Each structure stands twice: as structure tokens, then as C-alpha cells.
Amino acid sequence: MQCQDSNSLNEERPFSSKPRIDWESIIADDNSSSENESLAEIHPNVVNGFKGEEDDEIDEEVPLIKLQKHNVLEQEESNVHFPKTNRKRPRSRSSSEPKEKDIYTPLERQYIELRKKYKNCILAIEVGYKYRFFDEDAKIVSKTLGIGCYYEHNFLNASIPSYRIDFHLERLINAGLKVAVAKQTETAVFKSTGNTRNTLFQRDVVGMYTKGTLIRESTSRYDHRLNGSLQESQQILCISESSISKKIPSGKVQIGFLCTQLSSGTFIYDQFEDDILRSNLQTRLSHLQPCEIIFSDQLSSESIALLNHYITTEQLIGRKVCIQYVDQHTPKLSLENVCNFFSSNFYDYEQVIVDLHLERIKSLPTLSMVCLEMTISYLTEFSLEKILTMSDFYQPFSHFSSMILSKQTLDGLEVFANQTDHSSTGSLFWVLDHTYTRFGQRLLQQWIKAPLLSENEITNRLDAVEELSSGFNENTQFLRKLLHRLPDLEKGLARIYYQRCTPSELLYILKGFYRVSTAFPSDPNDSFQSFLLRSLIKQLPSILSPIDHFLSLFNHEKAAENNKLEMFQNVDDFDSIGDSSSEDSQSIFKIREHKMGIVMVETELSVHLQELRNYLNYQELGYTTWGNIKFCIELSRGCKNIPEDWVRISATRSLIRYHTPKVQALMLELAQHKEALAISCEEIYISFLKKISGYYNELRRVTVAVASLDCLHSFACVSSQTGYVRPQLTTNDLYVEESRHPMIELLTDEPYVPNDISLNAEGIQTLLITGPNMGGKTSVVKQLALTSLMAQCGCFVPAKSARLPLFDSILVRLGSTDNIVLNMSTFMVEMYETNEILNKATDKSLVIFDELGRGTSTIDGEAISYAVLYYLIYYVRPYLLFVTHYPGLSVLEKQFKQRLRSYHMGYVKLGGSDQNSQSISFLYKLVPGIASRSYGLNVARMAGIPISIIYRAEEMSEEHERDQWRLRKTRTLLKLKKIIQNAKLSESTFEELISCFSALETNEFIEMAEGF
């Protein structure tokens, strides 16, 4: 039982009846800070951006990064909204009112002391059976959790039950808050016998949590979930930058980052050059999706504008991003600090091992090294920095064997979220995700983000998928049985490493690893034919010996009950783990000592009970328990000869319960032994977790192998469906027969109309696609890009047959959006994305343009489309699909007869004599030729535009069309006149020819003139 402070149970007071606290008088009374120290330094703004306003309301504006020091002048230029840094100063007491030093309760003074030490977080203080929040923290928590907030004594108060702390803690953290949990650091039993028995319980912060540092418990039961449901990222991104040239203010910078995921123990680093629009940084943000961003005051205004845009965008879809400020040092000092950090953590290892780790770390790019030092500094506050010593798991973002999909490609192809409600339903990930495990699902996200570039790796995956999808043999059943109801080993391993794992969770995780190591009883070489499957399965039995040994060292039933006191039945077996430290030996000795002490006290209580029986001449007397009070002596009211020193506990009409002085003394001694035993058992348990953590690398590799098997099995589930085929990798040829869109065919009840698409690097490499609005042009080009992406991930594709080259990139320009934060209009974004594609495209790229130039006037748009198409065909020569509403671009087909073909989406005209008012039946079939019209009025009619407006639009369209034809006829006639004059014909012949041409219809005239 935890003791509740009596000082905290004061009379409630009205919310507005109490004046605000004079913090400066508090600090002056404690002589711990200067007289002029501001409120912001004692109780500063919380990191998540909640702000106290003049009306005491909480501003829920998204927290944005603000420029520091020398970047102050750039704030106005970047037009970024920055949060205020100070709250409203509390109202001070009247000058005539004397300052009293004893107006604060001991609990409030304890809160004040904790606030001085932990300034930038929400303080949750354990008081009895509740966690209490004070002052501004209470207001923020009240607003976030929707709970009551009231004045009690000198402070605003809010509270939550202790047993609900995990639930509410996660809610606070998901709201972007940084929360510190403070608990009692002394127990009631030891306090009652010490010199501080009449003082307040000492408290201190035992845990600090943010969105990226909260490692949630891996569930002990199977977590039913919908396939395709994205897990929220817990990446912590640290970013730094340096200018390329101070003399030329071009806006280009070198950017470095280190992205840390504590739950999986992976670290991604990179250093790259970026332009003024920070396109490369934007791509990396879309891949990593960090939930926390660590930054310094040396970021440029352009970088901060992009980060603020990312934070705002994430807020719109319901994800909060925390921002953390950390000082940035020079590269030389950062390297020195990192080396000291590694040396201090490997002090008991051989120098060769230390040098090996340092060699790997020193190979990091300069700015990534700076980010590593900043990340170490930040995680030290949470006692999580040691994970950064795992140098085996540092990996570059731009891996040589995988493709980087840009943000516009991920968004345009709807890889992880649809473009309607931004949920995962209807995305490619939704189609491909048939994983059984949480950590397998997380790895699948990484596979889809980074399609392979190595033909050998793609072939190995396809071989594995083909074998798994070909039939239900015994080994496939073993694999499914292994993956079914498997716990989140990745997160559980992380919790073991950070010593935050409960005994029941530990048992479940170790049993999961045991299942993994014994899943395939036969020789791995006999299990599968696929090289990849065999290599993954071979890794599984490597952990059987240590896992089996660890499981034998504790009582599973007691561990399932989270009973650490009886979990290790025979502590002597603990020494057999090896490398037992002197601390372990001391803890084992104390456990034996206190267990013996408990037995002796219980024996004395039994002896004392017999003495009482003899004294009272009542041989049936026994100890009873009343509530939570044990060893009560229960006697009837008529009993006499009760000694005066017996303590009366309770009474009823017929009974009275007592404690003798000896019973009280023995109970106190028993409680002391049990609490000391609990402390020693906790020490042994933590030491046990550390010994398991010694096998972290081996367990981590096995976890990745199981996750890979889960991903391959997920691909096999998709590939075994009717209509999916294994793609054949070619050198130059691209031919997809009866290709289908993988998402649309699952979202509609109607059968999807397949299409054939053919391209060749040595022949027709570009398709110019036109057609009516709503005809299916975008779906056709998207399905080719998605088919290529799926193939290079190692999955079968929706088609009758598929031959695909190995693309080095998939570049897509789809849709129309603006970017107000970066001061870019819709057309500016369109041109910017076009420029990015032109810079990155190669002859091995798949490039897709959808309606380029529609953000400006028809003349400018057609001119830009023509120039871009010409450049790509003539200079770059990628595999290109160019969708347009400008039929005039078809003139390039004559110039590039061997490289370009015109296609359009088939349709049938239904009724009406006027071409504009005709209804259209879409065939959704790609057919050769150019479409002369887009039939926009047909779409307007389908959308329900009033018929009067449509009729008026038809008139304007016809008038505009006649004017255009007349203009073209006049220009062509002048050209013919000049040609005929140069031919030196007679005047009569000349006039006859001109008269014949003028008599023709405009369209016939132009066709004849072009042929002439």
C-alpha cells in the first residue's frame, strides 16, 4: 500500500477565487535563483507548443520550429508563424500583502523543487492512488484529456487514477506532449523506522516520455488488426546543415541527418546537397515520417519553412510532430564527444572491439556525425542513449541496391495513402499487406518504399514468392504456424534492452523466440528450394541454446503473474548464466538472507500464536485477516484478562480484534524483509534482462529474418490470386499483356478492363496518350508504374504476362496541388516537379506525365508540353507515358516516327448532331491514334451542371472553334499563295488554284494543304 500525503487532501476552492501564484517570491524564499528570474525560466512553455494566452485558453496551434539567434532577421522573410516562448506572467499578490514563507504545503514545495529541475515537460506526480498535475500542467492536461481542473490550496490541480496512468500517458504523448513521471523514492515501511518518518515522502522523476521515446508494451495476446493499416512512425529525426558557399547566396546547402527508431534499434543516416526548395529533404521526410524532429539554431529559413510545412501537413491528417531544440557543436568537437561516448560504454571490452565500433562510426558523413552527437545528447535525458552504440545497425538512406521514390511519386501513385481521405484503404500497401506480425508489417513498408535495383535480389525474392504461392506443402504449413499469433518480437526485444519489460511480457517474448528457433524441425536445406528461404530459415536455430537456457532459469507461472519475488525459485542457478558480477552475488546473498528472515519471522509468529493459545486457554485460536491487516487476534467481547498493551484494531457487536506488541514488532520486521527482498529481486531481474541483452545482435538478426519471411509470405498471398503472373526481367523490352490496376479492381464490383502496353528502348519508347475526360488515361499510366514497382519489390503483378526492364527510378507528375507555405502556386509546383524529373530522368527511368501545362493558359501550356516532350524524346530517351489534352503534340510523331506513337482511350459517341453535346460511352481501352476532342461538356453534364449553362458553353465552344479554323485556313492559304507564286505559274492558273482551295471546307482544305 502506498501512503497518501495528508497535505494533499485539502478543501476544494472555486476555480476563480484564488489569486495566481507569485513564482518570484517562491524562488526568493528558497534562495535558489536570482530575484529577477523570469517565469519562463521556472515554468517555461512546454515543448509541444501549447501556449497560455491572455484569456487563459490553450492555443492548439501546431508547434512550429522557430529561428534562433542569427536567423532572427530571416523570420520575416520566410513568413513563418512562430509560437510564443513565454506564458502570461501570473498575477502577483498585492504589494501591501506580506510575503509568507509557509503558505505552501510540503507537497507544493516538493512540486516547486521538481519544476526547477524539469522545466520543459509536463510533471505527473504520484500522490497516493492518483497522479496529480499542478498549475499550468493541470490546465494543459485538463484540456487534452477532458478532465476536471480546480484550485486546491495554492495551485490549479488535475488528477488521474494510478492504475490508468499508462492509458492517459499515451494520450498525452500522442498529443505531442513531453511527460515526466515522478514517483515516491522511499517506501512506507522503511520510512516508518527512519529519521524522516514524520516528513513528506521523497519523490523524483523515474521516467521521461515523448512520442518517439515511449516504447509501448508488446501485447501478450494476439493483436487483431486490419491488413493494410499503417503503423504510426516512431522515428526521431535529427537534422543539421551547412551552407555550400557563403559568397553566393544560392540557397543550396549540405544537409545531414540521423534518424533513430528506438523500438527497432535501427539508425538511418545521410548527407546530401539540396536546392532552395529542399526537394531532397522533402523526399526523405515522406519516407521516414518522423514523429520528433531534433534541430539547432543553425538551420536556414528555407529548411525551417519546409519542416514547418511537414509539421502542419501531419497535423491535418491527425499526426502530431514534436520538436526538440539541441545545441549543435562543430564537427571536430562532435567527433570527439562521440568517441568519448563509445569509449565510456565499451570500457570493459578489448581495445580491438572498441576500435572496430569507432571505425564504423567515423565512416559516417560529417553532418551525420554532428547529428549523432546531438541525438546522444537528447536521448541521455531519457536514459536511452546506449542503443546508439549498436554500430552494426547503422545504414545509409540511399542504399546502392534500392530505389528512392520521391514524395510526388509516393503520393501520385497512392502507395501508402489514397488521395481521397488520405487513409491506407485503396493504397498499394493495402493490397500487398497480408502479414501476420507487426514487425513484419513494418518491414513490408520499408520494402515497398525502396524497390530493389539488383536483378539477382529481385530474382531471389520472386523465386521465394513463387515457391510459397505454388502449393500448400508441409514446410509452408510450418511457416504459417510460426507466423500465426507471434508476438511483436522487435518491440519486445527493444523493451528487454531498455529494461522496461515486465516478467509476463518477458516470458511471452522468450517463448516467441523459442517458437522461432524450433519452427522447422528438418534440415533447412531440405525445407525449401529457394536460396533466399533457405538462408533465412538457417538463421532461426542459432538462438535456441541461449533462449532455452534463459527459459529454464525462472518459474513461468510466477512470471506470468508478474511475481518477481518468486520468479527465480533457485537463485543459485542464476550464477550459471556466466559473467555474474559482484553486484549479482550481493543481491543473491541478500535474497537468501531475507528469505531466511521471512521464514524465521513466520516461525516466531507461529510460536507466539501457541503462547497466546496457552495464555487464553483457547487452543482453536488463530490469526485472522481484516481487510488488508493480517495476524489479527479475534476474541469475543466476553473474553477477560486482555493485557492493557494489546492494540485494539476493530470491533463488532460480538468480536474485538487485537494486535499484541510482539505481533506488531514481528509484522514490521516481516514487512522490512519483504520490501528488502523485493528490492533485491528487482536488482536480480534487471541483471537478468541485461544478460539477455548481451545477445541483442543475434536476436535482432533472427527477428529481421522472421520479418522477411512474413513479407515473402504476404507477397505469396497476393501472387497466388487469379490473374497474377510472375514478371520476367528484360534488358530493353517492356510488354505487359492485359495489365490491370491492382487497387481499382478490388474497389469496384465491375470487371476491370485490361490493356496491353508495349515499349522498347530500341524502338517505340514514348506513348502520347489522349482521350476524353473520365476515359481512364490516368488509370492506365498509373497501373504500369504500379506494376513496375511491384515487380521490383519481388511480387507478382496483375496481368496475363509481363516483361519488364529494370528501372533505376520511377518518376511521376500527377495531379495539381499548391504549396502556400513555400510560396508556390499550383503551376509553380507543377513546373518545379517537372524540373526535378528532367534533372533525375535517365534512359533507364520510367517517366509519367499527366496533363502537363494545365495550370496556365492553353497557348503556354501547349508550348511547355511540346518543349518538355521534345527534350525527353530527343535527349534523355526514358520509357515515357505522356498524357495530354493537347492533340497538337501529335506533330512530334512525324518527327520521331521510330520513337513515339499516339494512342487514345477508346469511346463511342451516343446521339446528338452537335459534337459538343454528344454523350460519350467510355470503353477504357487503349487504341492507336489521336483523340481530337476531350468532351469536357459531357463530363459537365455527368456532374449535374445546369443544362442552360451547358447550352451556353456549347455555343461558345462552337464559336471559338470556328474562329480557330478560320484562322488556320487563312494562314495556310497565305502559305500556299507564296508557294504558288514561287512556282511562277500564269495568272489565270494561279487564280484558278486559289479559287479551288477556297471553296473547300476548312478541315478538308487544311488536310489537302498539309499533304500538298
ZILINFEN-V475219 format. One line per field, one symbol per residue. ss: DSSP state (A for helix, B for strand, O for the rest). phi: phi as a letter, one per 30 degrees, with the letter a starting at -180 (. if undefined). psi: psi as a letter, one per 30 degrees, with the letter a starting at -180 (. if undefined). A space follows every 10 residues. Layout:
ss = ???
phi = ???
psi = ???
This chain:
ss = OOOOOAAAOO OBBOOOOOOO OOAAAAAAAA OOOOOOOOAA AAOOOOOOOO BBOOOOOBBO OOOOOOOOAA AOOAAAAAOO OOOOOOOOOO OOOOOOOOOO OOOOOAAAAA AAAAAAAOOO OBBBBBBOOB BBBBAAAAAA AAAAAOOOOB BBOOBBBBBB BAAAAAAAAA AAAAOOOOBB BBBBOOOAAA AAAOOOOOOO OOBBBBBBBO OOOOOOOOOO OOOOOOOOOO OOOOBBBBBB BBBOOOOOOO OOBBBBBBBB BOOOOBBBBB BBBBOOOOAA AAAAAAAAOO OBBBBOOOOO AAAAAAAAAA AAAAAAOOOO OBBBBOOOOO AAAAAAAAAA AAAAAOOOOO AAAAAAAAAA AAOOOAAAAA AAAAAAAAAA OOOOAAAAAO AAABBBOOOO OBOOOOAAAA AAOOOOOOOO OOOOOOOAAA AAOOOOOAAA AAAAAAAAAO OBOOAAAAAA AAAAAAAAAA OOOAAAAAAA AAAOOOOOAA AAAAAAAOOO OOAAAAAAAA AAAAAAAOOO OOOAAAAOOO AAAAAAAAOA AAAAAAAAAA AOOOOAAAAA OOOOOOOOOO AAAAAAAOOO OAAAAAAAAA AAAAAAAAAA AAAAAAAAAA AAAAAAOOOO OOBBBBOOBB BBBBBBOOOO OOOOOOBBBB BOOOBBBBBO AAAAAAAAAA AAAAAAAAAA AAAAAAAAAA AAAOOAAAAA AAAAAAAAAA AAAAAAAAAO OOOBBOOBBB OOBBBBBBBO OOOAAAAOOO OOOOBBBBBB OOOOOBBBBB OOOOOOAAAA AAAAAAAAAA AAAOOOBBOO BBBBBOOOBB BBBOOOOOBO OOOBOAAAAA AAAAAAAAAA OOOOBBBBBB OOOOOOOAAA AAAAAAAAAA AAAAAAOOBB BBBOOOAAAA AAAAAOOOOB BBBBBBBBBB OOOOOOOOBB BBBBBBBBOO OOOOOAAAAA AAOOOOAAAA AAAAAAAAAA AAAAAAAAAA AAAAAAAAAA AAOOOOAAAA AAAAAAAAAO OAAAAAAAAA AO
phi = .cdcddddcc ddbeecdcdd dddddddddd hcaddcdddd dcbdddedjd bdcdciccdc dddcdcdchd cdddddddhc dcddcbdddd dddddddddc dcdcdedddd dddddddbdc adcccdbicb ccbbhdeddd ddddcicdbb dbicbdbbbb dddcdddddd dddddjcccc ccbdcbcddd ddccdcdccd ddbadcabbb ddcdcddddd bdcdbddidd dddbdcccbb abddbddcdd idbccbabcc cddcicbcba bacbddchdd ddddddddhd cbbcbbdcdd dddddddddd ddddddcjcc cdcbcbdccd eddddddddd dddddcdccd dddddddddd ddddeedddd dddddedddd dchcdddddd ddcdbddcdd cbccdddddd dddhdcbdcc cicddicddd dddbdccddd ddddeddddb edccdddddd ddddddddcd acdddddedd ddddhddddd ddddddddic cdeddedddd ddddeddcdc dddedcdbdd dddddddddd ddcddddddd ddcbdddddd chcddcdcdc dddddddjhd dddddddddd dedddddddd dddddddddd dddddchbdc dbdbcciccc hdccbddddc idddddcdca abdcbbcbbd eddddddddd dddddddddd dddddddddd ddddcedddd dddddddddd dddddddddd ddjcbddcdb dbdbbcchdb ddcdddccdd ddddbcbbba dcbdcbcccb kddidjdddd dddddddddd dddjcdbdad aabbddddab cbbbibbcbd dchbdedddd dddddddddc dbdccccbcb hdjddbdedd dddddddddd ddddcciddb cccaccdddd dddddcddbb bcbbddabdb iiddddcddb cdchcdbdjc cdbchddddd dddidedddd dddddddddd dddddddddd dddddddddd dddhdddddd dddddddddd dedddddddd dd
psi = kkkkkfffil kkllegfkll kjeeeeeeef hgllegklef feilklffgk kkafgglkkg kkkkkkklcf geffeeefhk kkllfklkkk kllkffkkkk fgfkleeeee eeeeeeejfh lkjjkkjbgl kkklbeeeee eeeefhllkl kjcflkklll kefgeeeeee eeefgglkkk kklkglleee effafgfglk kkllkfkkka effjjlkkkf lkjklkkfjk kkkhkjkkkl lkkekfejif fklkkllkkk jeffhkkkll klklaffhee eeeeefeeik fkkklaggkl eeeeeeeeee eeeeefggkk kkkkkkkkll eeeeeeeeee eeeffhfgll feeeeeeeee effklefeee eeeeeeeefe fghgfffffi ffgkkleikf glkjklefee eefhefklgd gglfkgleee efjhlelefe eeeeeeeefi llfkeeeeee eeeeeeefff liaeeeeeee eefkhkliee eeeeeeeghg kleeeeeeee eeeeeefgej flkeffelfk eeeeeeeffe ffgeeeeeee fffljeeeef ghjfegejej feffffelhk leeeeeeeee eeeeeeeeee eeeeeeeeee eeeeefhifg klklkjbgjl hkjjllffka hklffkkkel laeflkklkl eeeeeeeeee eeeeeeeeee eeeeeeeeee eeffgeeeee eeeeeeeeee eeeeeeeeff lkgklkkkkl efkjjjkhkl jfeefffkfk kkjllkkklk fgbjfkkjka llkgfgeeee eefeeeeeee effgllljle lkkkljkflj kkjlajllie eghkleeeee eeeeeeeeff klfgljkkkj hkgfgaleee eeeeeeeeee eeeeeehljk jjklgjffff ffeeeieffk kkllkklkkj lkfkeefklk jkfhkjlllk kflfhefeee eefgkkeeee eeeeeeeeee eeeeeeeeee eeeeeeeeee effhlleeee eeeeeeeffl leeeeeeeee e.
